[in-house]
Amino acid sequence: MEGLTILYLVYTFIAFYFLTLYIITYVQNRKQIYETIKLNKIRSLSIVVPCYNEANSIGKNIEAFLESDYSGLKKIIVVDDCSTDNSYEIIKQYAKKYPRVIAFRTPENTGRAAGPKNFGAKFVKTELIGFSDADSIPNKDAISKMVGHFNDAKMGAVTSRVFVDNPKNYLTRIQAIEYKIIAFTRKLLGFLDSIYVTNGPLSIYRKNAYDQVGGFDMKNLTEDIEITWHFVSKGWKVQMSIPSIVRSSPPTTVKTWFKQRIRWNVGGIQTVAKYRKKFFQCGMLGLFIMPLFIFSWFIGITGLFFLSYRLTNYLIMKFLVAKYSIASQVALVSMNDLNLNPNILFIFGMVLFTLGLIYTITALYYSKEKGRITGHPFRDIFIYSFFYLLMYPPLLIVSFYKYFRGYNTW
């Protein structure tokens, strides 16, 4: 058997394994996806909001938390990371008007979200501590539907479901699909005790667990991934609340999107490198979460290799056939060139793609909006499935290159 065939079969097996795992997990737990756990008591909570040059959105973020229906929300601590716009002046105006809002400013710009997050956490005395991006708008009931999970004494963190806020162009509309699929997948991983990230738009942590892990890692570009892995490595549980919706503003240009995804990927690589010694050794972190990360990289890069190889091989063969057929004055295509026998590798690929498409539609169905079964026209789903996902592997390759070159810029 050729080496490429073996590699393709390994690639197909891993892809089938994870898709099948997600499908089985969905079938077994579909009735619990929208589950909300009733509070056994009101736990005190403080929200820390890091801010840098968010004058256009910080007011909406603060107002959203002020309108929260959770009575245990005691403080909204907004930390400006030395913005160059008038963000801090806006924050101080809200602090002056509302006693629950507290305005702080870091002594100097930290250059990343972990800085103002850790700075603000020093002033938190409540049982729970939450974090939210300055450009994110949580629903009124988002917090109240999250905190019930902390009835479990071993629950260290709970994260929310992120929707794209008011998608304005084609890039943001495709990201709206992506965010919903990410959220659905994350919920399924929650049933496997394998959530690998507590998102920046809105996540809540048990304060003593946050203190135990020492807060966010200032050296990591994806501090929300790193702290989640740290929680899991210490034996804390992490869960997600699908009914807790927060809307966030995604990149609106290809340039900002590319920069964000490079940061996400490099941060993920940094996290794997930091916890590499726990691979296959530390509960669900080493036995499932890290293998999931690494195998997803393998699937992405290997899939890109096969696509490039097959396409290049096809074009070269067609060029050579055309060149020599014209020179020899023979037909370019004859009946003998037609092969109607099915190729098993092609069948595997089509089955894998079909299952992936079904998974995508199912995920969108659980985030459906009024007017459409999936909330999105099939045209957008087609573009997401056939073109947008093809950008993941090249981005990953560039990210590995930048990581080994020492890239560490927010």
C-alpha positions in Angstrom: 0.0 0.0 0.0 1.4 3.4 -0.9 2.4 5.8 1.8 0.0 8.5 0.7 -2.9 6.0 0.9 -1.9 5.0 4.4 -1.7 8.7 5.4 -5.1 9.3 3.8 -6.7 6.4 5.7 -5.3 7.7 9.0 -6.6 11.1 8.2 -10.0 9.7 7.4 -10.1 7.5 10.5 -9.3 10.5 12.8 -11.9 12.7 11.1 -14.5 10.0 11.3 -13.7 9.3 14.9 -14.3 12.9 16.1 -17.4 13.4 13.9 -18.9 10.2 15.2 -18.0 11.1 18.7 -19.8 14.5 18.3 -22.8 12.8 16.7 -23.1 10.2 19.5 -22.7 12.8 22.2 -25.4 14.9 20.5 -27.9 12.0 20.3 -27.4 11.0 23.9 -27.6 14.6 25.3 -29.8 16.5 22.9 -32.6 17.0 25.5 -30.1 18.7 27.9 -28.5 21.2 25.4 -30.7 24.0 26.6 -30.7 23.0 30.2 -30.6 25.7 32.8 -29.7 24.8 36.4 -31.8 26.4 39.1 -29.9 28.3 41.7 -29.7 26.9 45.2 -28.5 30.3 46.5 -27.6 33.7 45.2 -23.8 34.0 44.9 -22.1 37.3 44.9 -20.5 38.3 41.6 -18.2 41.0 40.3 -17.7 41.5 36.6 -14.3 42.8 35.3 -14.3 44.5 31.9 -10.9 45.2 30.3 -11.0 48.2 27.9 -8.6 49.6 25.3 -9.9 52.2 22.8 -13.5 51.1 23.0 -15.2 54.4 23.3 -17.9 53.4 20.8 -18.9 50.2 22.7 -17.9 50.4 26.4 -21.1 52.4 27.3 -23.3 49.7 25.8 -21.4 47.0 27.6 -21.8 48.7 31.0 -25.5 49.4 30.4 -26.1 45.7 29.6 -24.6 44.6 32.9 -26.6 47.3 34.8 -29.8 45.8 33.2 -28.9 42.2 34.2 -31.6 40.4 36.1 -29.1 38.7 38.4 -29.5 40.2 41.8 -26.1 38.9 43.0 -24.1 41.2 40.6 -22.4 43.5 43.1 -19.7 45.3 41.1 -18.9 46.2 37.5 -15.2 46.9 37.5 -14.1 48.5 34.3 -10.3 48.7 33.8 -8.9 51.0 31.1 -5.6 49.9 29.7 -4.3 53.4 29.0 -6.6 54.0 26.0 -5.6 56.7 23.5 -9.2 57.7 22.9 -11.8 58.9 25.5 -12.8 55.5 26.8 -11.6 56.3 30.3 -13.6 59.5 30.5 -16.7 57.6 29.5 -16.1 54.9 32.1 -15.6 57.6 34.8 -19.0 59.1 33.8 -20.7 55.8 34.4 -18.9 55.3 37.7 -20.0 58.7 38.9 -23.6 58.0 38.0 -23.9 54.3 39.1 -22.5 53.2 42.5 -22.0 49.6 41.2 -19.6 50.8 38.4 -16.0 51.2 39.4 -13.4 52.8 37.1 -9.8 51.9 37.2 -6.8 52.5 34.9 -3.7 50.5 34.7 -0.4 52.3 35.6 0.8 51.7 32.0 -0.5 49.9 28.9 -0.1 46.2 29.3 -0.6 45.4 25.6 -3.0 42.5 26.1 -6.3 41.6 27.7 -4.8 39.6 30.5 -3.2 42.8 32.0 -6.4 44.8 32.8 -8.2 41.5 33.7 -5.6 40.6 36.4 -5.4 44.2 37.5 -9.2 44.4 38.1 -9.3 41.0 39.8 -7.2 42.4 42.6 -10.2 44.4 43.8 -12.8 41.6 43.7 -14.0 40.2 47.0 -17.1 38.3 45.8 -17.5 34.5 45.6 -17.6 34.6 41.8 -15.7 36.7 39.3 -16.7 37.3 35.7 -14.9 38.8 32.7 -16.4 40.4 29.6 -14.9 42.1 26.5 -15.7 45.8 26.2 -17.3 45.2 22.8 -19.7 42.5 24.0 -23.3 42.8 25.0 -24.8 40.1 27.2 -28.5 39.4 27.2 -30.4 40.5 30.3 -30.7 36.9 31.6 -27.2 35.7 30.5 -25.7 35.7 34.0 -28.7 34.3 35.8 -28.7 31.3 33.5 -25.0 30.6 34.1 -24.5 30.8 37.8 -26.7 27.8 38.6 -23.8 25.5 37.5 -21.9 26.7 40.5 -24.2 24.7 42.7 -21.6 22.0 42.1 -18.7 22.7 44.5 -16.2 21.5 41.9 -17.4 23.8 39.2 -14.6 26.2 38.5 -15.8 28.1 35.4 -18.8 28.6 33.2 -18.8 30.2 29.8 -21.5 31.6 27.6 -22.7 31.3 23.9 -21.4 34.0 21.6 -23.4 35.4 18.7 -22.1 37.9 16.2 -23.7 41.3 16.9 -25.4 42.8 13.8 -23.3 41.2 11.0 -22.8 44.0 8.4 -20.9 42.5 5.5 -20.2 39.1 4.0 -17.2 38.4 6.2 -19.2 39.0 9.4 -22.2 36.9 8.1 -19.9 33.9 7.5 -18.4 34.4 11.0 -21.9 34.4 12.4 -22.2 30.9 11.1 -18.8 30.0 12.4 -19.6 31.3 15.9 -22.8 29.3 16.2 -21.0 26.1 15.2 -18.2 26.7 17.7 -20.7 27.3 20.4 -22.6 24.1 19.6 -19.4 22.1 19.5 -18.3 23.6 22.8 -21.6 22.5 24.4 -21.1 18.9 23.2 -17.6 19.0 24.6 -19.1 20.1 27.9 -21.0 16.8 28.1 -17.5 15.1 27.8 -16.0 17.3 30.5 -13.6 18.6 27.8 -14.4 22.3 27.2 -11.0 23.8 26.2 -11.8 27.6 26.4 -13.9 30.0 28.4 -14.6 32.8 26.0 -13.7 36.4 26.5 -17.1 38.0 25.7 -18.6 36.5 29.0 -17.2 33.9 31.3 -17.6 33.5 35.1 -15.1 31.8 37.5 -15.1 30.7 41.1 -12.9 33.3 42.7 -10.9 30.9 44.8 -10.2 28.7 41.8 -9.1 31.8 39.8 -6.8 32.7 42.7 -5.4 29.1 42.9 -4.3 29.2 39.2 -2.8 32.7 39.6 -5.1 34.5 37.2 -4.4 34.9 33.5 -1.1 34.2 31.9 0.4 37.5 30.7 2.7 35.6 28.2 -0.1 33.8 26.4 -1.9 35.4 23.5 -5.1 33.4 24.3 -5.3 33.8 28.0 -8.9 32.4 28.0 -7.6 29.1 26.6 -4.7 28.9 28.9 -6.7 29.6 32.1 -9.2 27.0 31.1 -6.5 24.3 30.7 -5.0 25.4 34.1 -8.4 25.0 35.7 -8.9 21.5 34.3 -5.3 20.5 35.3 -6.2 21.4 38.9 -9.3 19.2 38.9 -11.9 22.0 38.4 -14.9 21.4 36.2 -15.7 23.7 33.3 -19.2 24.0 31.7 -21.1 26.0 29.2 -24.6 27.5 29.3 -26.2 27.6 25.8 -29.1 29.8 27.0 -26.7 32.5 28.1 -26.2 34.6 25.0 -23.8 37.4 24.6 -23.3 39.3 21.3 -19.9 40.4 20.2 -18.3 42.4 17.4 -16.1 40.3 15.1 -13.5 41.6 12.7 -15.1 43.4 9.7 -12.1 43.3 7.4 -9.9 40.5 6.1 -6.8 42.2 7.6 -8.2 42.3 11.1 -9.7 38.8 10.8 -6.3 37.4 9.7 -4.6 39.1 12.6 -7.1 37.8 15.1 -6.9 34.2 13.8 -3.1 34.3 13.8 -3.3 35.4 17.5 -5.8 32.6 18.3 -3.6 30.0 16.7 -0.3 31.1 18.1 -1.9 31.3 21.5 -3.2 27.8 21.1 0.3 26.6 20.2 1.7 28.4 23.2 -0.8 26.6 25.4 0.0 23.2 24.0 3.7 23.9 24.5 3.2 25.0 28.1 1.2 21.9 29.1 3.0 19.4 26.8 4.3 17.3 29.7 0.7 16.6 30.7 -0.1 14.9 27.4 -1.7 11.5 28.1 -1.1 12.1 31.8 -3.5 14.6 33.3 -7.1 13.5 33.3 -9.3 14.9 30.5 -6.7 17.6 29.7 -4.0 15.2 28.7 -6.3 12.3 27.6 -8.7 14.2 25.4 -8.4 18.0 25.2 -4.7 18.0 24.1 -5.2 15.1 21.7 -8.2 16.9 20.3 -6.1 20.1 19.6 -3.2 18.2 18.1 -5.4 15.9 15.9 -7.4 18.9 14.7 -4.1 20.4 13.5 -3.2 17.2 11.8 -6.5 17.0 10.1 -6.3 20.6 8.9 -2.7 20.5 7.6 -3.1 16.9 6.1 -6.3 17.9 4.4 -4.7 20.9 2.8 -1.8 18.7 1.7 -4.1 16.2 0.0 -6.2 18.9 -1.7 -3.1 20.6 -3.0 -1.5 17.3 -4.1 -4.6 16.1 -5.9 -5.2 19.4 -7.6 -1.6 19.9 -8.7 -1.4 16.3 -9.9 -4.6 16.7 -11.9 -3.5 20.0 -13.5 -0.1 18.6 -14.5 -1.6 15.4 -16.0 -4.2 17.4 -17.9 -1.5 19.7 -19.2 0.8 16.8 -20.3 -2.1 14.9 -21.9 -3.2 18.0 -23.8 0.3 18.9 -24.9 1.2 15.4 -26.2 -2.3 14.8 -27.7 -2.0 18.0 -29.8 1.5 17.1 -30.8 0.5 13.6 -31.8 -2.8 14.8 -33.4 -4.9 12.3 -31.3 -8.1 12.8 -29.4 -7.8 14.5 -26.0 -10.6 12.3 -24.6 -11.7 8.8 -25.6 -14.1 6.3 -24.1 -11.2 4.4 -22.6 -10.4 7.3 -20.5 -13.7 7.2 -18.7 -13.5 5.3 -15.4 -16.9 4.7 -13.8 -15.6 2.4 -11.0 -16.0 4.0 -7.6 -12.8 4.9 -5.7 -13.0 3.9 -2.1 -10.9 7.0 -1.0 -13.3 9.2 -2.9 -16.3 7.6 -1.2 -14.7 8.1 2.2 -14.1 11.8 1.4 -17.7 12.3 0.2 -19.2 10.5 3.3 -17.0 12.7 5.5 -18.0 15.9 3.8 -21.7 14.9 3.9 -21.5 14.1 7.7 -19.7 17.4 8.2 -22.4 19.3 6.3 -25.2 17.6 8.3 -23.3 18.5 11.5 -23.1 22.1 10.4 -26.8 22.3 9.6 -27.7 20.7 13.0 -25.5 23.2 14.8 -27.2 26.1 13.0 -30.6 24.6 13.7 -29.9 24.8 17.5 -29.1 28.5 17.0 -31.9 29.2 14.5 -33.4 32.6 14.0 -36.8 33.6 12.8 -37.6 33.0 9.2 -35.3 30.2 8.2 -34.7 26.7 9.4 -31.0 27.3 10.0 -31.1 31.1 10.4 -28.9 31.5 7.3 -29.4 31.2 3.6 -28.0 28.1 2.0 -25.7 30.2 -0.1 -23.8 31.4 3.1 -23.6 27.8 4.4 -22.2 26.7 1.1 -19.5 29.4 1.1 -18.7 28.6 4.7 -18.4 24.9 4.1 -16.6 25.0 0.7 -14.4 28.1 1.0 -14.2 29.6 4.5 -13.0 26.4 6.1 -10.3 26.0 3.5 -8.6 29.1 5.1 -8.0 27.3 8.4 -5.1 25.1 7.4 -3.0 27.9 5.7 -3.6 30.1 8.7 -2.4 27.3 11.0 0.8 26.9 8.9 1.5 30.6 9.0 0.8 30.5 12.8 3.3 27.8 13.4 5.9 29.7 11.3 5.2 32.9 13.4 5.3 30.9 16.7 8.8 29.5 15.9 9.8 33.0 14.9 8.9 34.3 18.4 5.7 36.1 17.4 4.0 37.4 20.6 2.0 40.5 19.6 -1.6 41.1 20.6 
